[in-house]
Each structure stands twice: as C-alpha cells, then as structure tokens.
C-alpha cells in the first residue's frame, strides 16, 4: 500500500494574497492581545471591574480573545477558499 497525496497539488496563484491576509489578521490579533497584556501589567484595577453581571473584565476580555481567534480562523478559511477558487480558475487542486 502506497501512501501518496490524495490529490494532485499544482500551482497556487492565490498564495501571495493568502499570505498577506494571514499577516494582517495576525497583526490585528497580536495588537489586541498585546493590549490585554498591557492592561494586565499597568491597569490591573481596570481588569478587575465587573463587566457583565459578576464576571470581571479580564475574563470577558480573555473569552473575547478566544472567540476572536476562532472567528478570524473561519473568516481566513472562507476568504482564502474564495480566493483560490477565483484565482486558480475554479479548478480544484
């Protein structure tokens, strides 16, 4: 039994745009995360405030970061899939 790739892999004409989008999304996420860390270092009282019900702002911000990462992942996948279909002529690689 040979273990070969399941599909033929050809040229990916959308790779530059996908890379650029990935770098942009990473920069946005890293900036928002850095703000969270800076708030934790310098404004600990702010993160201790009650934001929603009995949950403090640090927990809300942290859960928001997790949700943001998941949403950005889905957006990246959706946009890149559309770019691949459009730039590679709609042919599946």
Secondary structure, 3 states (H helix, E strand, C coil): CCCCCCCCCCCCCCHHHHHHHHHHHHHHHHHHHHHHHHHHHHCHHHHCCEEECCEEHHHHHHHHHHHHHHHHHHHHHHHHHHHHHHHCCCCCC
